[in-house]
Amino acid sequence: MAAPVEDGAVRLRVPSRPLLAVEHPCYVVNAERGMRMLGGLPAIARASASNSDCMECFLRPDDPLSHPLFGVLAPTPGFLLKVTRRPGSTTAGEAITAEVIGTVASSYRFEGLADYQYVSDGAVRAALDVSPRAANEPFDLVESLRPLEAHALRIPPALFSMYDTPLEYLPRSQRANVRVGTQGAPEASSAVTSAPHAKAASTRAAGAGGPIPPRRRRAQAGRAVPMHFGQRVEFGTDPTPLAPPEAIARTIDPHDELFVAMKAKFALRPIWSRQALRASLPSALYLTEERLRFRLPQLAYYFASGPWRMCWIAFGYDPRASPDARIYQL
C-alpha cells in the first residue's frame, strides 16, 4: 500500500517499537557471519536488555583466543526506514515504497582500532574446553586448564595494547633549574633554559634586592621526588658514581644475608626496579620494605629522570654508555 502524499510530501506513521542499532565495523556481505562476529543473537539480546555500555566484535569468531574490537554505546536518536523497490513496476509512484520499522535511541559504534592480532595455534584451540555446561554441573578450573600445560608458551596474552585509539606520546621536556646567586642574579644550571621561568626569577630577585630564601615547592612533572637515604643522579648532567657515599658505606655489613643476596642479583644484571628486585629475592630474606630500602643505596644509585627513571643501577655502571642497557628501560 502506497504511503499518502500531502502537499508534495510523503507522510509515514512512526510506530512506537524501540530498536537497538549496531554500526558493524566490517563491510557485511554474509549477515549470519556478521552476527556471529558480535557473539550471535544471545549476546546482542543481552546487551539490549541490560543496556550495556560495551559490545565486542571478534574478527575471527572461531578462535576463542582472538582479541575483539570494542563498541561503545552512543545516543543516536532516529528511526529505521525500510525502502522497497518492486521490480517490474511501470508506474513511477509504485516503484519505490517506504516504511518506518521503529525508533532508534542509541547504537553501538566501533570507533577504536583493532588490537594486535595473533593467530592461535590449532593445537591450542583444540585443547580449550568451550563446551556449554549445565547450571548445576560442577566446574573445576584447574582440571579445565590442565590440557593447556603443554601449550603454555603459545597462549597469547589477554591484550597486547591497553589503548584502542591513537594517542600522541612525547617525552616531557627538561626544565632548567634557576638558582639565584649572592648578588641576586639568576644562574641557569642547565644548557636548556626556559625563558619565562628565568625572567620571572630575575624579576623577583631584582625586586627583593637580594637572595630569595628557599621555599618548599612541589616536584616538577616528570621528575622524581628524592628518595630517603639514596644517591640521586640527574640523567643529563651528573656523572656515574663509582661507590656509595662515605656515610652510606659505613653502614654496610658485608656478612648480612640480604646484602649478600642483593649483591649477587646486581652481579647478574646491573639494573633493577625495586619491584622486580623484591620479587626475585627469597621470602626468607626479604622481611620488610624498610630493610630493602636501607640496603639498596649501599649497592646502587638511581636516576631522577630519563628512560631508567626510578631504577636502581649498580655503582660504576653507566647505562647511558652501554647500548645493551636499553632492554631495562621503563
C-alpha positions in Angstrom: 0.0 0.0 0.0 1.5 3.3 -1.1 2.0 6.0 1.6 -0.3 9.0 1.4 1.1 12.1 -0.2 0.1 15.5 1.2 1.4 18.8 -0.1 4.1 17.1 -2.1 5.4 15.2 0.9 5.1 11.5 1.9 3.6 11.0 5.4 4.6 7.9 7.2 3.4 6.5 10.5 6.2 6.0 13.1 5.5 3.0 15.4 6.5 3.0 19.0 8.7 0.0 18.5 12.2 0.6 20.2 15.2 -0.7 18.3 18.9 -1.1 19.0 21.4 -0.3 16.2 24.8 -1.7 15.8 27.2 0.0 13.4 29.2 -3.0 12.3 32.9 -2.2 11.8 33.1 -4.5 8.8 31.5 -4.5 5.4 29.0 -7.2 5.9 28.3 -9.5 3.0 27.2 -12.5 5.0 24.7 -11.4 7.6 24.9 -14.7 9.5 28.7 -14.4 9.9 28.4 -10.7 10.8 26.0 -11.7 13.7 28.5 -14.4 14.8 31.2 -11.8 15.0 29.1 -9.9 17.5 28.5 -13.1 19.6 25.3 -14.1 18.0 21.7 -13.2 18.8 22.1 -14.1 22.5 24.9 -11.6 23.0 23.1 -8.9 21.2 19.9 -9.6 23.2 21.8 -9.4 26.5 23.3 -6.1 25.5 20.0 -4.8 24.5 18.2 -6.0 27.7 20.9 -4.7 30.1 21.8 -1.5 28.2 25.4 -2.5 28.4 28.0 0.3 27.6 30.2 -2.0 25.6 29.9 -4.7 22.9 32.6 -6.9 21.5 33.2 -7.8 17.8 35.6 -10.7 17.1 37.3 -10.6 13.7 37.8 -14.4 14.0 34.8 -15.7 15.8 36.0 -19.3 15.5 39.1 -18.6 17.5 38.3 -18.2 21.2 41.7 -16.5 21.9 41.2 -13.7 19.3 41.2 -10.2 20.5 37.9 -8.3 19.9 37.1 -4.8 18.9 35.1 -2.8 21.4 32.0 -0.9 20.6 30.7 1.9 22.8 27.0 2.7 23.3 26.3 6.2 22.0 23.0 8.1 21.8 21.8 8.3 18.2 18.2 9.3 18.1 16.5 8.4 14.8 14.3 5.8 13.2 14.8 2.8 10.9 13.4 3.3 7.4 12.7 0.3 5.2 12.7 1.2 1.5 11.4 -1.3 -1.0 11.7 -1.2 -4.8 9.3 -3.5 -6.6 10.9 -5.0 -9.8 8.9 -4.7 -13.0 6.8 -1.8 -11.9 5.9 0.6 -14.7 4.4 3.4 -12.6 6.9 5.7 -11.0 4.9 6.2 -7.9 4.6 2.4 -7.2 8.2 1.5 -8.0 9.6 2.5 -4.5 7.8 2.3 -1.2 9.0 3.4 2.3 8.0 2.1 5.8 9.2 3.1 9.2 10.1 0.0 11.2 10.8 1.6 14.6 12.7 4.2 16.6 16.4 4.1 17.5 17.5 5.8 20.6 21.1 4.6 20.7 23.6 2.5 18.8 26.9 0.7 19.3 29.8 2.4 17.5 33.2 0.7 16.9 35.4 3.7 16.6 38.6 2.2 18.1 41.5 0.3 16.4 41.7 -3.4 16.5 44.2 -4.9 18.9 47.3 -6.6 17.5 46.0 -10.0 16.2 47.7 -13.3 16.9 46.5 -16.3 15.1 46.3 -19.1 17.7 47.8 -22.5 17.0 45.3 -25.2 16.1 46.5 -27.4 19.0 45.9 -24.7 21.5 42.4 -24.1 20.3 41.7 -27.8 20.3 42.9 -28.0 24.0 40.4 -25.4 25.0 37.1 -26.7 26.5 34.4 -24.3 25.3 31.5 -26.7 25.6 28.5 -25.3 27.4 27.7 -26.7 30.9 24.6 -27.1 32.8 23.8 -24.7 35.6 24.2 -27.4 38.3 27.3 -29.1 36.8 30.4 -28.7 38.9 33.3 -26.8 37.4 37.0 -27.4 38.2 39.2 -24.6 37.0 42.4 -26.5 37.5 41.2 -29.6 35.6 39.9 -27.4 32.7 43.3 -25.8 32.3 45.3 -29.0 32.6 45.2 -29.7 28.8 46.9 -26.3 28.2 50.0 -27.2 30.2 51.8 -28.4 27.0 51.0 -25.1 25.2 51.8 -22.6 28.0 54.2 -20.6 25.8 51.9 -20.4 22.9 48.9 -18.8 24.6 48.6 -15.1 23.7 48.0 -12.5 26.4 44.6 -11.1 27.1 45.5 -7.8 25.4 48.6 -6.6 23.6 47.7 -2.9 23.8 46.0 -1.0 26.5 44.6 1.6 24.2 42.4 1.3 21.1 42.6 4.9 20.0 45.7 6.7 18.7 47.4 9.0 21.1 50.4 11.3 20.9 53.2 10.0 23.1 56.0 12.5 23.5 58.7 12.7 26.2 58.5 15.6 28.5 61.0 18.4 28.0 63.6 19.0 30.7 63.2 22.3 32.6 66.1 24.3 33.7 66.7 24.8 37.4 67.2 28.5 38.0 69.4 29.4 41.0 69.8 32.9 42.5 73.4 33.9 43.3 74.7 36.1 46.1 74.2 39.3 44.1 70.6 38.4 43.1 71.4 37.5 39.5 69.8 34.2 38.3 72.1 31.5 37.2 70.9 28.7 34.9 72.1 25.3 35.9 71.4 23.7 32.6 72.1 24.5 28.9 68.4 24.3 28.2 66.8 27.4 29.7 63.1 28.2 29.9 62.8 31.9 29.2 59.6 32.6 31.1 60.9 30.9 34.3 64.2 32.7 34.1 62.5 36.0 33.5 60.2 35.5 36.5 63.2 34.6 38.7 65.1 37.6 37.6 62.2 39.9 38.3 61.7 38.5 41.8 65.4 38.8 42.6 65.6 42.4 41.4 62.5 43.4 43.4 63.8 41.8 46.6 67.3 43.3 46.2 69.0 40.1 47.5 68.9 36.3 47.6 65.5 34.7 47.6 65.0 32.5 50.6 64.3 28.8 49.7 60.8 27.7 49.9 59.1 24.3 49.6 57.5 23.6 46.3 56.0 20.6 44.5 58.3 18.4 42.4 58.2 19.2 38.7 56.2 16.9 36.4 58.3 14.1 35.1 60.9 14.3 37.9 61.4 12.0 40.8 60.9 13.0 44.4 64.3 12.4 46.2 64.3 9.1 48.0 65.3 8.9 51.6 68.9 7.7 52.1 69.6 7.2 48.4 72.0 8.7 45.8 70.1 10.6 43.2 71.7 11.2 39.7 70.4 13.6 37.0 70.2 11.8 33.7 71.6 14.5 31.5 74.3 16.1 33.6 75.6 14.1 36.6 78.5 11.6 36.3 78.2 8.0 37.2 79.0 7.3 40.9 81.6 4.6 41.5 80.8 3.8 45.1 78.3 4.8 47.8 79.0 8.0 49.8 81.1 7.6 52.9 78.1 8.0 55.2 76.3 5.1 53.5 79.5 2.9 53.2 79.9 2.9 56.9 76.5 1.2 57.3 77.4 -1.8 55.1 77.6 -5.2 56.8 79.3 -7.5 54.2 78.1 -10.6 56.1 74.4 -9.6 56.1 72.4 -12.3 54.2 70.1 -9.8 52.5 73.1 -7.7 51.4 74.9 -10.7 50.0 71.8 -11.8 48.1 71.2 -8.4 46.7 74.8 -8.0 45.7 74.6 -11.3 43.8 71.4 -10.0 42.0 73.3 -6.9 40.8 76.1 -9.1 39.6 73.7 -11.0 37.4 72.2 -7.7 35.9 73.2 -4.2 36.7 69.8 -2.5 36.6 66.8 -3.4 38.7 63.5 -1.8 39.6 62.6 -2.1 43.2 59.6 -4.2 42.5 61.5 -6.7 40.3 64.3 -7.0 42.8 61.8 -7.6 45.7 60.1 -10.3 43.7 63.4 -12.1 42.9 64.6 -12.3 46.5 63.7 -15.3 48.6 60.9 -14.7 51.0 63.1 -15.8 53.9 65.5 -12.9 53.3 63.1 -10.1 52.4 61.3 -9.3 55.6 60.2 -5.7 55.4 60.2 -2.8 53.0 62.4 -0.9 55.3 65.2 -3.5 55.0 65.1 -3.3 51.3 65.2 0.5 51.2 68.0 0.5 53.7 70.3 -1.8 51.6 69.6 -0.5 48.1 71.7 2.7 48.5 74.6 0.5 49.7 74.8 -1.2 46.3 73.3 1.2 43.7 72.2 4.6 42.7 69.1 5.8 40.9 68.2 8.2 38.0 65.8 11.0 38.7 64.7 11.3 35.0 65.3 9.7 31.7 64.4 6.2 30.4 65.8 4.4 33.5 63.9 6.7 35.9 63.5 5.3 39.4 65.6 2.2 38.5 68.4 1.2 40.8 71.8 0.9 39.0 74.9 -0.8 40.3 77.7 1.6 41.2 80.3 2.1 38.4 77.8 1.0 35.7 76.6 3.8 33.3 73.7 2.6 31.1 74.0 5.8 29.1 77.2 4.5 27.6 76.0 0.9 27.0 73.6 0.0 24.2 72.8 -3.3 26.0 71.1 -1.4 28.8 68.2 -0.4 26.5 66.3 -3.6 27.5 66.0 -2.3 31.0 64.3 1.0 30.0 60.9 1.7 31.5 
